[in-house]
Structures are given as structure tokens and as C-alpha cells.
Amino acid sequence: MSVSAIRESYDEYADRMSRFEPVDRVLLGRYRRARFGDLDGRVLDVACGTGTNFRYLPDAVDLVGIDVSPEMLANAEETLADLDRNGTLRRMDAGDLEFPADSFDAVISALSTCTFPDPVAALREMDRVCRPDGTIRLVEHGLSDVWPIARFQEWRADAHYAKSGCRWTQEPRELVESAGLPVEDVSTGPFGMITTLEVTPTRNAEP
């Protein structure tokens, strides 16, 4: 899908996704907290959606959230208000971040690479805007390592993408490595469908 098609799709789903947030908290909250709960400094949340990640970040961080969907950002604004925390939200394409290099101490994203028209470009943009001594943290979903589930995902992959713009058979670690980003740490969740990664900015990677 194009960026405009993704924007239209997620404008449509924004309110529904906001209502789903309590369920996400039960299913994925511990994974988000484990990857995002120890960050500090200036933090960029790429494809922040309705602001689901915000509650898992320490209160002291200087939070900036970007998303391509105005409706998602409207819901994210409400999330900031509900959490009584400060943050800056901007409409922006993840594949073309409007920030100078080395702008953030940490860059985070969750359940997003599956929707980017060019996920490698988006990951490289995350790397560009992250300071060399910073960190990139991802919580992603992908192809299950349980055969019956994986078979179903593969069977429904095209229809699922056509409906929601989500590639749910991706391999998150392979995607990150194909972008040339060094993986510092990786863990997986139930049925191998959830992958969380800590990524070292390329300018701070071992030669």
C-alpha cells in the first residue's frame, strides 16, 4: 500500500484501535514495558498510533510521537491527557522523518514495520535520527513458529494485507538485519508471534 492508502486505512481504524487498548495491555503490556520502561532522555515513538506505548515510558522522558494518520494522532492526544503527561505529536511519514540526525536518545516503535510501505527505509530513518550512543527498541509481530498458526497466517496473508495493510508473515529480526542494523538483544513471545528487539545504532556498532 502507498503512504496515503495506509493513512486512510488507519484513519478508519483509529477509534476502534483506541477501544482495543485495554486488551493490548493484557496481551502485550509486559513486552512493551520490558523494552521501553528503562529509557530516558528524548524519545521518539515512530508510528505511535493511539499512544499505546506512552504508559510504558518513564514519566521523565521528553516524548515525541509521530504518525501518518491524523485520526491516530487525535486519539494519541487523548491518551496523553488521560495519562496526565506531556508530549509532542506530529504528523509524519516514518520513511522520511523530518528531524536532523542524532536528534533522539532513544527511538521506539511497536507493531509498525508490518505496515510501512518501505520498512527498511523506515528502520534506517530510525537509525539516522538516533544518537550513536542511543538505542532503538522494537516490539513487533510476525510469522508464528507454531506450524498450524503459521500455515493459517500464510493462507490469509494476502487478504489480511488487502484489508488492513499489515504484513503478518514478516520476520522482524530478518527485517532489521536486512536494514543493516545490529541486533543487541532479541526475545520472543507466545507462539513466536511477538518479537522484541534492542538495536544498536549503526554508528556505535562494533566494526
PyMOL commands that set and color helices and strands:
alter all, ss='L'
color gray80, all
select helices_A, chain A and resi 3-19+21-36+54-56+70-83+119-129+147-164+172-178+190-192+202-204
alter helices_A, ss='H'
color red, helices_A
select strands_A, chain A and resi 42-46+62-67+88-91+104-110+130-141+183-188+194-199
alter strands_A, ss='S'
color yellow, strands_A
deselect
rebuild
show_as cartoon
